[in-house]
């Protein structure tokens, strides 16, 4: 849920909105920013920054872009097909 606290953090003195709320609450302020444009369209914001890139090779995944969120979304969507 996007609370008023995060909506406040997207306010700007020189623009209608700003797309960053500062150092804290980045994923939540990003969701608050997107909410302003979604109107009545159902939407979801997934913060994948922490898992988007692998710094080293792992036994289960190579170094570089991970695609972890893509895998999660595919599995989530498969659940609706059953």
PDB file of N, CA, C and O in Angstrom, chain B, residues numbered from 101:
ATOM      1  N   UNK B 101       0.827  -1.197   0.000  1.00  0.00           N
ATOM      2  CA  UNK B 101       0.000   0.000   0.000  1.00  0.00           C
ATOM      3  C   UNK B 101       0.872   1.262   0.000  1.00  0.00           C
ATOM      4  O   UNK B 101       1.912   1.314   0.656  1.00  0.00           O
ATOM      5  N   UNK B 102       0.436   2.246  -0.729  1.00  0.00           N
ATOM      6  CA  UNK B 102       1.149   3.521  -0.781  1.00  0.00           C
ATOM      7  C   UNK B 102       0.492   4.462   0.227  1.00  0.00           C
ATOM      8  O   UNK B 102      -0.660   4.861   0.054  1.00  0.00           O
ATOM      9  N   UNK B 103       1.212   4.805   1.257  1.00  0.00           N
ATOM     10  CA  UNK B 103       0.661   5.669   2.302  1.00  0.00           C
ATOM     11  C   UNK B 103       0.900   7.141   1.980  1.00  0.00           C
ATOM     12  O   UNK B 103       1.714   7.483   1.122  1.00  0.00           O
ATOM     13  N   UNK B 104       0.174   8.000   2.685  1.00  0.00           N
ATOM     14  CA  UNK B 104       0.318   9.443   2.496  1.00  0.00           C
ATOM     15  C   UNK B 104       1.749   9.906   2.751  1.00  0.00           C
ATOM     16  O   UNK B 104       2.221  10.856   2.127  1.00  0.00           O
ATOM     17  N   UNK B 105       2.433   9.232   3.667  1.00  0.00           N
ATOM     18  CA  UNK B 105       3.823   9.583   3.978  1.00  0.00           C
ATOM     19  C   UNK B 105       4.690   9.540   2.720  1.00  0.00           C
ATOM     20  O   UNK B 105       5.503  10.436   2.492  1.00  0.00           O
ATOM     21  N   UNK B 106       4.516   8.503   1.907  1.00  0.00           N
ATOM     22  CA  UNK B 106       5.329   8.368   0.697  1.00  0.00           C
ATOM     23  C   UNK B 106       4.847   9.291  -0.414  1.00  0.00           C
ATOM     24  O   UNK B 106       5.650   9.766  -1.218  1.00  0.00           O
ATOM     25  N   UNK B 107       3.555   9.545  -0.466  1.00  0.00           N
ATOM     26  CA  UNK B 107       3.044  10.515  -1.438  1.00  0.00           C
ATOM     27  C   UNK B 107       3.613  11.902  -1.155  1.00  0.00           C
ATOM     28  O   UNK B 107       3.942  12.641  -2.082  1.00  0.00           O
ATOM     29  N   UNK B 108       3.728  12.254   0.122  1.00  0.00           N
ATOM     30  CA  UNK B 108       4.314  13.546   0.514  1.00  0.00           C
ATOM     31  C   UNK B 108       5.751  13.666   0.022  1.00  0.00           C
ATOM     32  O   UNK B 108       6.190  14.748  -0.367  1.00  0.00           O
ATOM     33  N   UNK B 109       6.476  12.562   0.040  1.00  0.00           N
ATOM     34  CA  UNK B 109       7.890  12.576  -0.338  1.00  0.00           C
ATOM     35  C   UNK B 109       8.097  12.785  -1.838  1.00  0.00           C
ATOM     36  O   UNK B 109       9.222  13.039  -2.270  1.00  0.00           O
ATOM     37  N   UNK B 110       7.043  12.684  -2.632  1.00  0.00           N
ATOM     38  CA  UNK B 110       7.172  12.913  -4.079  1.00  0.00           C
ATOM     39  C   UNK B 110       6.849  14.352  -4.459  1.00  0.00           C
ATOM     40  O   UNK B 110       6.951  14.719  -5.630  1.00  0.00           O
ATOM     41  N   UNK B 111       6.463  15.166  -3.490  1.00  0.00           N
ATOM     42  CA  UNK B 111       6.152  16.570  -3.783  1.00  0.00           C
ATOM     43  C   UNK B 111       7.441  17.339  -4.056  1.00  0.00           C
ATOM     44  O   UNK B 111       8.502  17.029  -3.515  1.00  0.00           O
ATOM     45  N   UNK B 112       7.317  18.346  -4.909  1.00  0.00           N
ATOM     46  CA  UNK B 112       8.473  19.151  -5.302  1.00  0.00           C
ATOM     47  C   UNK B 112       8.117  20.629  -5.257  1.00  0.00           C
ATOM     48  O   UNK B 112       6.965  21.006  -5.474  1.00  0.00           O
ATOM     49  N   UNK B 113       9.101  21.453  -4.979  1.00  0.00           N
ATOM     50  CA  UNK B 113       8.868  22.900  -4.979  1.00  0.00           C
ATOM     51  C   UNK B 113       8.998  23.501  -6.378  1.00  0.00           C
ATOM     52  O   UNK B 113       8.615  24.650  -6.594  1.00  0.00           O
ATOM     53  N   UNK B 114       9.541  22.725  -7.339  1.00  0.00           N
ATOM     54  CA  UNK B 114       9.742  23.254  -8.692  1.00  0.00           C
ATOM     55  C   UNK B 114       9.066  22.430  -9.785  1.00  0.00           C
ATOM     56  O   UNK B 114       9.163  22.769 -10.964  1.00  0.00           O
ATOM     57  N   UNK B 115       8.384  21.354  -9.405  1.00  0.00           N
ATOM     58  CA  UNK B 115       7.718  20.497 -10.394  1.00  0.00           C
ATOM     59  C   UNK B 115       6.443  19.928  -9.785  1.00  0.00           C
ATOM     60  O   UNK B 115       6.212  20.043  -8.582  1.00  0.00           O
ATOM     61  N   UNK B 116       5.620  19.314 -10.627  1.00  0.00           N
ATOM     62  CA  UNK B 116       4.403  18.673 -10.119  1.00  0.00           C
ATOM     63  C   UNK B 116       4.750  17.524  -9.176  1.00  0.00           C
ATOM     64  O   UNK B 116       4.140  17.372  -8.117  1.00  0.00           O
ATOM     65  N   UNK B 117       5.729  16.723  -9.567  1.00  0.00           N
ATOM     66  CA  UNK B 117       6.190  15.572  -8.783  1.00  0.00           C
ATOM     67  C   UNK B 117       7.682  15.404  -8.984  1.00  0.00           C
ATOM     68  O   UNK B 117       8.251  15.896  -9.959  1.00  0.00           O
ATOM     69  N   UNK B 118       8.310  14.702  -8.049  1.00  0.00           N
ATOM     70  CA  UNK B 118       9.679  14.258  -8.288  1.00  0.00           C
ATOM     71  C   UNK B 118       9.702  12.744  -8.145  1.00  0.00           C
ATOM     72  O   UNK B 118       8.937  12.172  -7.368  1.00  0.00           O
ATOM     73  N   UNK B 119      10.583  12.104  -8.898  1.00  0.00           N
ATOM     74  CA  UNK B 119      10.560  10.642  -8.928  1.00  0.00           C
ATOM     75  C   UNK B 119      11.507  10.009  -7.918  1.00  0.00           C
ATOM     76  O   UNK B 119      11.783   8.813  -8.002  1.00  0.00           O
ATOM     77  N   UNK B 120      11.999  10.773  -6.987  1.00  0.00           N
ATOM     78  CA  UNK B 120      12.780  10.211  -5.898  1.00  0.00           C
ATOM     79  C   UNK B 120      12.438  10.947  -4.619  1.00  0.00           C
ATOM     80  O   UNK B 120      12.286  12.169  -4.610  1.00  0.00           O
ATOM     81  N   UNK B 121      12.321  10.207  -3.566  1.00  0.00           N
ATOM     82  CA  UNK B 121      11.981  10.817  -2.292  1.00  0.00           C
ATOM     83  C   UNK B 121      13.186  11.043  -1.412  1.00  0.00           C
ATOM     84  O   UNK B 121      13.039  11.364  -0.233  1.00  0.00           O
ATOM     85  N   UNK B 122      14.372  10.884  -1.959  1.00  0.00           N
ATOM     86  CA  UNK B 122      15.572  11.033  -1.156  1.00  0.00           C
ATOM     87  C   UNK B 122      16.175   9.684  -0.829  1.00  0.00           C
ATOM     88  O   UNK B 122      15.918   8.686  -1.503  1.00  0.00           O
ATOM     89  N   UNK B 123      16.971   9.673   0.203  1.00  0.00           N
ATOM     90  CA  UNK B 123      17.744   8.480   0.548  1.00  0.00           C
ATOM     91  C   UNK B 123      16.881   7.319   1.047  1.00  0.00           C
ATOM     92  O   UNK B 123      17.162   6.165   0.721  1.00  0.00           O
ATOM     93  N   UNK B 124      15.858   7.596   1.817  1.00  0.00           N
ATOM     94  CA  UNK B 124      15.079   6.525   2.451  1.00  0.00           C
ATOM     95  C   UNK B 124      13.760   6.275   1.719  1.00  0.00           C
ATOM     96  O   UNK B 124      13.163   7.197   1.162  1.00  0.00           O
ATOM     97  N   UNK B 125      13.323   5.039   1.727  1.00  0.00           N
ATOM     98  CA  UNK B 125      12.019   4.687   1.163  1.00  0.00           C
ATOM     99  C   UNK B 125      11.976   4.707  -0.346  1.00  0.00           C
ATOM    100  O   UNK B 125      10.921   4.965  -0.926  1.00  0.00           O
ATOM    101  N   UNK B 126      13.103   4.439  -1.004  1.00  0.00           N
ATOM    102  CA  UNK B 126      13.178   4.530  -2.463  1.00  0.00           C
ATOM    103  C   UNK B 126      12.140   3.703  -3.196  1.00  0.00           C
ATOM    104  O   UNK B 126      11.503   4.201  -4.125  1.00  0.00           O
ATOM    105  N   UNK B 127      11.956   2.459  -2.803  1.00  0.00           N
ATOM    106  CA  UNK B 127      10.970   1.608  -3.473  1.00  0.00           C
ATOM    107  C   UNK B 127       9.557   2.119  -3.220  1.00  0.00           C
ATOM    108  O   UNK B 127       8.707   2.088  -4.110  1.00  0.00           O
ATOM    109  N   UNK B 128       9.318   2.582  -2.015  1.00  0.00           N
ATOM    110  CA  UNK B 128       7.984   3.078  -1.671  1.00  0.00           C
ATOM    111  C   UNK B 128       7.680   4.410  -2.339  1.00  0.00           C
ATOM    112  O   UNK B 128       6.552   4.637  -2.776  1.00  0.00           O
ATOM    113  N   UNK B 129       8.675   5.299  -2.425  1.00  0.00           N
ATOM    114  CA  UNK B 129       8.433   6.571  -3.108  1.00  0.00           C
ATOM    115  C   UNK B 129       8.313   6.356  -4.610  1.00  0.00           C
ATOM    116  O   UNK B 129       7.586   7.091  -5.278  1.00  0.00           O
ATOM    117  N   UNK B 130       9.011   5.367  -5.150  1.00  0.00           N
ATOM    118  CA  UNK B 130       8.844   5.035  -6.573  1.00  0.00           C
ATOM    119  C   UNK B 130       7.421   4.564  -6.831  1.00  0.00           C
ATOM    120  O   UNK B 130       6.816   4.938  -7.836  1.00  0.00           O
ATOM    121  N   UNK B 131       6.886   3.752  -5.938  1.00  0.00           N
ATOM    122  CA  UNK B 131       5.500   3.299  -6.072  1.00  0.00           C
ATOM    123  C   UNK B 131       4.534   4.474  -5.965  1.00  0.00           C
ATOM    124  O   UNK B 131       3.551   4.537  -6.702  1.00  0.00           O
ATOM    125  N   UNK B 132       4.809   5.403  -5.053  1.00  0.00           N
ATOM    126  CA  UNK B 132       3.947   6.584  -4.907  1.00  0.00           C
ATOM    127  C   UNK B 132       3.969   7.425  -6.177  1.00  0.00           C
ATOM    128  O   UNK B 132       2.935   7.949  -6.592  1.00  0.00           O
ATOM    129  N   UNK B 133       5.132   7.557  -6.792  1.00  0.00           N
ATOM    130  CA  UNK B 133       5.269   8.308  -8.042  1.00  0.00           C
ATOM    131  C   UNK B 133       4.440   7.645  -9.145  1.00  0.00           C
ATOM    132  O   UNK B 133       3.696   8.325  -9.852  1.00  0.00           O
ATOM    133  N   UNK B 134       4.563   6.334  -9.293  1.00  0.00           N
ATOM    134  CA  UNK B 134       3.820   5.608 -10.327  1.00  0.00           C
ATOM    135  C   UNK B 134       2.311   5.674 -10.092  1.00  0.00           C
ATOM    136  O   UNK B 134       1.530   5.749 -11.040  1.00  0.00           O
ATOM    137  N   UNK B 135       1.913   5.644  -8.825  1.00  0.00           N
ATOM    138  CA  UNK B 135       0.487   5.696  -8.478  1.00  0.00           C
ATOM    139  C   UNK B 135      -0.194   6.928  -9.069  1.00  0.00           C
ATOM    140  O   UNK B 135      -1.369   6.875  -9.434  1.00  0.00           O
ATOM    141  N   UNK B 136       0.531   8.021  -9.162  1.00  0.00           N
ATOM    142  CA  UNK B 136      -0.035   9.261  -9.691  1.00  0.00           C
ATOM    143  C   UNK B 136      -0.410   9.147 -11.166  1.00  0.00           C
ATOM    144  O   UNK B 136      -1.216   9.940 -11.652  1.00  0.00           O
ATOM    145  N   UNK B 137       0.150   8.191 -11.881  1.00  0.00           N
ATOM    146  CA  UNK B 137      -0.109   8.028 -13.310  1.00  0.00           C
ATOM    147  C   UNK B 137      -1.012   6.834 -13.621  1.00  0.00           C
ATOM    148  O   UNK B 137      -1.545   6.737 -14.726  1.00  0.00           O
ATOM    149  N   UNK B 138      -1.186   5.933 -12.667  1.00  0.00           N
ATOM    150  CA  UNK B 138      -1.949   4.707 -12.907  1.00  0.00           C
ATOM    151  C   UNK B 138      -3.455   4.952 -12.964  1.00  0.00           C
ATOM    152  O   UNK B 138      -4.184   4.200 -13.610  1.00  0.00           O
ATOM    153  N   UNK B 139      -3.917   5.995 -12.297  1.00  0.00           N
ATOM    154  CA  UNK B 139      -5.338   6.312 -12.213  1.00  0.00           C
ATOM    155  C   UNK B 139      -6.130   5.087 -11.773  1.00  0.00           C
ATOM    156  O   UNK B 139      -5.879   4.571 -10.684  1.00  0.00           O
ATOM    157  N   UNK B 140      -7.075   4.602 -12.572  1.00  0.00           N
ATOM    158  CA  UNK B 140      -7.907   3.462 -12.176  1.00  0.00           C
ATOM    159  C   UNK B 140      -7.406   2.132 -12.709  1.00  0.00           C
ATOM    160  O   UNK B 140      -8.099   1.120 -12.603  1.00  0.00           O
ATOM    161  N   UNK B 141      -6.219   2.121 -13.277  1.00  0.00           N
ATOM    162  CA  UNK B 141      -5.648   0.897 -13.829  1.00  0.00           C
ATOM    163  C   UNK B 141      -4.992   0.083 -12.716  1.00  0.00           C
ATOM    164  O   UNK B 141      -4.156   0.615 -11.986  1.00  0.00           O
ATOM    165  N   UNK B 142      -5.351  -1.191 -12.568  1.00  0.00           N
ATOM    166  CA  UNK B 142      -4.662  -2.023 -11.575  1.00  0.00           C
ATOM    167  C   UNK B 142      -3.170  -2.099 -11.922  1.00  0.00           C
ATOM    168  O   UNK B 142      -2.809  -2.246 -13.090  1.00  0.00           O
ATOM    169  N   UNK B 143      -2.324  -2.000 -10.922  1.00  0.00           N
ATOM    170  CA  UNK B 143      -0.888  -1.996 -11.179  1.00  0.00           C
ATOM    171  C   UNK B 143      -0.146  -2.553  -9.974  1.00  0.00           C
ATOM    172  O   UNK B 143      -0.707  -2.711  -8.889  1.00  0.00           O
ATOM    173  N   UNK B 144       1.117  -2.843 -10.192  1.00  0.00           N
ATOM    174  CA  UNK B 144       1.989  -3.329  -9.126  1.00  0.00           C
ATOM    175  C   UNK B 144       3.382  -2.769  -9.381  1.00  0.00           C
ATOM    176  O   UNK B 144       3.802  -2.635 -10.531  1.00  0.00           O
ATOM    177  N   UNK B 145       4.087  -2.447  -8.318  1.00  0.00           N
ATOM    178  CA  UNK B 145       5.477  -1.988  -8.426  1.00  0.00           C
ATOM    179  C   UNK B 145       6.361  -3.019  -7.748  1.00  0.00           C
ATOM    180  O   UNK B 145       6.189  -3.314  -6.565  1.00  0.00           O
ATOM    181  N   UNK B 146       7.297  -3.558  -8.490  1.00  0.00           N
ATOM    182  CA  UNK B 146       8.239  -4.526  -7.938  1.00  0.00           C
ATOM    183  C   UNK B 146       9.612  -3.881  -7.871  1.00  0.00           C
ATOM    184  O   UNK B 146      10.150  -3.472  -8.900  1.00  0.00           O
ATOM    185  N   UNK B 147      10.179  -3.785  -6.699  1.00  0.00           N
ATOM    186  CA  UNK B 147      11.523  -3.236  -6.552  1.00  0.00           C
ATOM    187  C   UNK B 147      12.514  -4.384  -6.703  1.00  0.00           C
ATOM    188  O   UNK B 147      12.657  -5.214  -5.805  1.00  0.00           O
ATOM    189  N   UNK B 148      13.189  -4.425  -7.836  1.00  0.00           N
ATOM    190  CA  UNK B 148      14.094  -5.537  -8.134  1.00  0.00           C
ATOM    191  C   UNK B 148      15.559  -5.129  -8.089  1.00  0.00           C
ATOM    192  O   UNK B 148      16.428  -5.924  -8.449  1.00  0.00           O
ATOM    193  N   UNK B 149      15.849  -3.912  -7.657  1.00  0.00           N
ATOM    194  CA  UNK B 149      17.222  -3.416  -7.696  1.00  0.00           C
ATOM    195  C   UNK B 149      18.195  -4.322  -6.940  1.00  0.00           C
ATOM    196  O   UNK B 149      19.309  -4.561  -7.406  1.00  0.00           O
ATOM    197  N   UNK B 150      17.787  -4.814  -5.799  1.00  0.00           N
ATOM    198  CA  UNK B 150      18.690  -5.627  -4.990  1.00  0.00           C
ATOM    199  C   UNK B 150      19.052  -6.967  -5.601  1.00  0.00           C
ATOM    200  O   UNK B 150      20.091  -7.533  -5.262  1.00  0.00           O
ATOM    201  N   UNK B 151      18.236  -7.479  -6.480  1.00  0.00           N
ATOM    202  CA  UNK B 151      18.488  -8.798  -7.076  1.00  0.00           C
ATOM    203  C   UNK B 151      18.752  -8.734  -8.572  1.00  0.00           C
ATOM    204  O   UNK B 151      18.905  -9.776  -9.208  1.00  0.00           O
ATOM    205  N   UNK B 152      18.809  -7.555  -9.143  1.00  0.00           N
ATOM    206  CA  UNK B 152      18.910  -7.418 -10.600  1.00  0.00           C
ATOM    207  C   UNK B 152      20.276  -7.791 -11.150  1.00  0.00           C
ATOM    208  O   UNK B 152      20.383  -8.136 -12.326  1.00  0.00           O
ATOM    209  N   UNK B 153      21.316  -7.732 -10.341  1.00  0.00           N
ATOM    210  CA  UNK B 153      22.676  -7.933 -10.839  1.00  0.00           C
ATOM    211  C   UNK B 153      23.458  -8.801  -9.867  1.00  0.00           C
ATOM    212  O   UNK B 153      23.480  -8.534  -8.666  1.00  0.00           O
ATOM    213  N   UNK B 154      24.101  -9.842 -10.389  1.00  0.00           N
ATOM    214  CA  UNK B 154      24.957 -10.697  -9.567  1.00  0.00           C
ATOM    215  C   UNK B 154      26.401 -10.234  -9.731  1.00  0.00           C
ATOM    216  O   UNK B 154      26.900 -10.151 -10.854  1.00  0.00           O
ATOM    217  N   UNK B 155      27.068  -9.935  -8.637  1.00  0.00           N
ATOM    218  CA  UNK B 155      28.455  -9.456  -8.680  1.00  0.00           C
ATOM    219  C   UNK B 155      29.438 -10.576  -8.994  1.00  0.00           C
ATOM    220  O   UNK B 155      30.484 -10.333  -9.596  1.00  0.00           O
ATOM    221  N   UNK B 156      29.111 -11.798  -8.593  1.00  0.00           N
ATOM    222  CA  UNK B 156      29.998 -12.950  -8.787  1.00  0.00           C
ATOM    223  C   UNK B 156      29.209 -14.127  -9.333  1.00  0.00           C
ATOM    224  O   UNK B 156      27.985 -14.179  -9.211  1.00  0.00           O
ATOM    225  N   UNK B 157      29.924 -15.077  -9.940  1.00  0.00           N
ATOM    226  CA  UNK B 157      29.292 -16.328 -10.355  1.00  0.00           C
ATOM    227  C   UNK B 157      28.850 -17.098  -9.119  1.00  0.00           C
ATOM    228  O   UNK B 157      29.561 -17.144  -8.114  1.00  0.00           O
ATOM    229  N   UNK B 158      27.694 -17.690  -9.203  1.00  0.00           N
ATOM    230  CA  UNK B 158      27.173 -18.558  -8.147  1.00  0.00           C
ATOM    231  C   UNK B 158      26.900 -19.918  -8.780  1.00  0.00           C
ATOM    232  O   UNK B 158      26.782 -20.009 -10.001  1.00  0.00           O
ATOM    233  N   UNK B 159      26.799 -20.972  -7.982  1.00  0.00           N
ATOM    234  CA  UNK B 159      26.516 -22.284  -8.558  1.00  0.00           C
ATOM    235  C   UNK B 159      25.202 -22.322  -9.345  1.00  0.00           C
ATOM    236  O   UNK B 159      25.058 -23.123 -10.269  1.00  0.00           O
ATOM    237  N   UNK B 160      24.257 -21.473  -8.988  1.00  0.00           N
ATOM    238  CA  UNK B 160      22.937 -21.494  -9.621  1.00  0.00           C
ATOM    239  C   UNK B 160      22.712 -20.376 -10.641  1.00  0.00           C
ATOM    240  O   UNK B 160      21.705 -20.391 -11.349  1.00  0.00           O
ATOM    241  N   UNK B 161      23.637 -19.397 -10.733  1.00  0.00           N
ATOM    242  CA  UNK B 161      23.434 -18.276 -11.653  1.00  0.00           C
ATOM    243  C   UNK B 161      24.770 -17.610 -11.977  1.00  0.00           C
ATOM    244  O   UNK B 161      25.657 -17.517 -11.129  1.00  0.00           O
ATOM    245  N   UNK B 162      24.892 -17.157 -13.208  1.00  0.00           N
ATOM    246  CA  UNK B 162      26.139 -16.532 -13.658  1.00  0.00           C
ATOM    247  C   UNK B 162      26.226 -15.076 -13.213  1.00  0.00           C
ATOM    248  O   UNK B 162      25.215 -14.447 -12.900  1.00  0.00           O
ATOM    249  N   UNK B 163      27.429 -14.559 -13.193  1.00  0.00           N
ATOM    250  CA  UNK B 163      27.676 -13.147 -12.910  1.00  0.00           C
ATOM    251  C   UNK B 163      26.985 -12.292 -13.970  1.00  0.00           C
ATOM    252  O   UNK B 163      26.937 -12.664 -15.142  1.00  0.00           O
ATOM    253  N   UNK B 164      26.449 -11.141 -13.550  1.00  0.00           N
ATOM    254  CA  UNK B 164      25.800 -10.229 -14.492  1.00  0.00           C
ATOM    255  C   UNK B 164      24.321 -10.098 -14.199  1.00  0.00           C
ATOM    256  O   UNK B 164      23.888 -10.343 -13.073  1.00  0.00           O
ATOM    257  N   UNK B 165      23.530  -9.710 -15.210  1.00  0.00           N
ATOM    258  CA  UNK B 165      22.090  -9.539 -14.989  1.00  0.00           C
ATOM    259  C   UNK B 165      21.445 -10.862 -14.584  1.00  0.00           C
ATOM    260  O   UNK B 165      21.688 -11.894 -15.210  1.00  0.00           O
ATOM    261  N   UNK B 166      20.631 -10.828 -13.543  1.00  0.00           N
ATOM    262  CA  UNK B 166      20.125 -12.075 -12.966  1.00  0.00           C
ATOM    263  C   UNK B 166      18.828 -12.574 -13.580  1.00  0.00           C
ATOM    264  O   UNK B 166      18.648 -13.783 -13.729  1.00  0.00           O
ATOM    265  N   UNK B 167      17.931 -11.685 -13.935  1.00  0.00           N
ATOM    266  CA  UNK B 167      16.623 -12.129 -14.414  1.00  0.00           C
ATOM    267  C   UNK B 167      15.778 -12.762 -13.327  1.00  0.00           C
ATOM    268  O   UNK B 167      14.751 -13.376 -13.619  1.00  0.00           O
ATOM    269  N   UNK B 168      16.194 -12.621 -12.074  1.00  0.00           N
ATOM    270  CA  UNK B 168      15.472 -13.265 -10.973  1.00  0.00           C
ATOM    271  C   UNK B 168      14.020 -12.807 -10.911  1.00  0.00           C
ATOM    272  O   UNK B 168      13.124 -13.627 -10.711  1.00  0.00           O
ATOM    273  N   UNK B 169      13.781 -11.538 -11.076  1.00  0.00           N
ATOM    274  CA  UNK B 169      12.394 -11.054 -11.028  1.00  0.00           C
ATOM    275  C   UNK B 169      11.574 -11.617 -12.185  1.00  0.00           C
ATOM    276  O   UNK B 169      10.385 -11.892 -12.024  1.00  0.00           O
ATOM    277  N   UNK B 170      12.190 -11.791 -13.337  1.00  0.00           N
ATOM    278  CA  UNK B 170      11.488 -12.370 -14.488  1.00  0.00           C
ATOM    279  C   UNK B 170      11.056 -13.790 -14.160  1.00  0.00           C
ATOM    280  O   UNK B 170       9.919 -14.178 -14.431  1.00  0.00           O
ATOM    281  N   UNK B 171      11.952 -14.552 -13.586  1.00  0.00           N
ATOM    282  CA  UNK B 171      11.617 -15.929 -13.202  1.00  0.00           C
ATOM    283  C   UNK B 171      10.457 -15.946 -12.209  1.00  0.00           C
ATOM    284  O   UNK B 171       9.540 -16.758 -12.334  1.00  0.00           O
ATOM    285  N   UNK B 172      10.498 -15.065 -11.241  1.00  0.00           N
ATOM    286  CA  UNK B 172       9.423 -14.997 -10.244  1.00  0.00           C
ATOM    287  C   UNK B 172       8.090 -14.639 -10.885  1.00  0.00           C
ATOM    288  O   UNK B 172       7.064 -15.233 -10.556  1.00  0.00           O
ATOM    289  N   UNK B 173       8.097 -13.679 -11.791  1.00  0.00           N
ATOM    290  CA  UNK B 173       6.859 -13.274 -12.465  1.00  0.00           C
ATOM    291  C   UNK B 173       6.300 -14.389 -13.335  1.00  0.00           C
ATOM    292  O   UNK B 173       5.085 -14.581 -13.385  1.00  0.00           O
ATOM    293  N   UNK B 174       7.158 -15.120 -14.016  1.00  0.00           N
ATOM    294  CA  UNK B 174       6.700 -16.239 -14.847  1.00  0.00           C
ATOM    295  C   UNK B 174       6.033 -17.294 -13.966  1.00  0.00           C
ATOM    296  O   UNK B 174       4.959 -17.793 -14.304  1.00  0.00           O
ATOM    297  N   UNK B 175       6.654 -17.630 -12.853  1.00  0.00           N
ATOM    298  CA  UNK B 175       6.068 -18.622 -11.953  1.00  0.00           C
ATOM    299  C   UNK B 175       4.750 -18.120 -11.364  1.00  0.00           C
ATOM    300  O   UNK B 175       3.803 -18.893 -11.214  1.00  0.00           O
ATOM    301  N   UNK B 176       4.688 -16.848 -11.035  1.00  0.00           N
ATOM    302  CA  UNK B 176       3.454 -16.248 -10.527  1.00  0.00           C
ATOM    303  C   UNK B 176       2.349 -16.345 -11.577  1.00  0.00           C
ATOM    304  O   UNK B 176       1.226 -16.737 -11.257  1.00  0.00           O
ATOM    305  N   UNK B 177       2.653 -15.997 -12.815  1.00  0.00           N
ATOM    306  CA  UNK B 177       1.665 -16.047 -13.900  1.00  0.00           C
ATOM    307  C   UNK B 177       1.226 -17.479 -14.186  1.00  0.00           C
ATOM    308  O   UNK B 177       0.058 -17.720 -14.492  1.00  0.00           O
ATOM    309  N   UNK B 178       2.147 -18.422 -14.088  1.00  0.00           N
ATOM    310  CA  UNK B 178       1.790 -19.833 -14.306  1.00  0.00           C
ATOM    311  C   UNK B 178       0.716 -20.287 -13.328  1.00  0.00           C
ATOM    312  O   UNK B 178      -0.132 -21.112 -13.667  1.00  0.00           O
ATOM    313  N   UNK B 179       0.754 -19.754 -12.130  1.00  0.00           N
ATOM    314  CA  UNK B 179      -0.244 -20.102 -11.123  1.00  0.00           C
ATOM    315  C   UNK B 179      -1.655 -19.720 -11.537  1.00  0.00           C
ATOM    316  O   UNK B 179      -2.618 -20.363 -11.119  1.00  0.00           O
ATOM    317  N   UNK B 180      -1.788 -18.690 -12.347  1.00  0.00           N
ATOM    318  CA  UNK B 180      -3.106 -18.274 -12.823  1.00  0.00           C
ATOM    319  C   UNK B 180      -3.601 -19.151 -13.962  1.00  0.00           C
ATOM    320  O   UNK B 180      -4.797 -19.179 -14.252  1.00  0.00           O
ATOM    321  N   UNK B 181      -2.692 -19.864 -14.605  1.00  0.00           N
ATOM    322  CA  UNK B 181      -3.071 -20.704 -15.734  1.00  0.00           C
ATOM    323  C   UNK B 181      -3.616 -22.054 -15.318  1.00  0.00           C
ATOM    324  O   UNK B 181      -4.197 -22.766 -16.138  1.00  0.00           O
ATOM    325  N   UNK B 182      -3.442 -22.411 -14.080  1.00  0.00           N
ATOM    326  CA  UNK B 182      -3.882 -23.737 -13.614  1.00  0.00           C
ATOM    327  C   UNK B 182      -5.292 -23.711 -13.089  1.00  0.00           C
ATOM    328  O   UNK B 182      -5.810 -24.743 -12.660  1.00  0.00           O
TER     329      UNK B 182
END
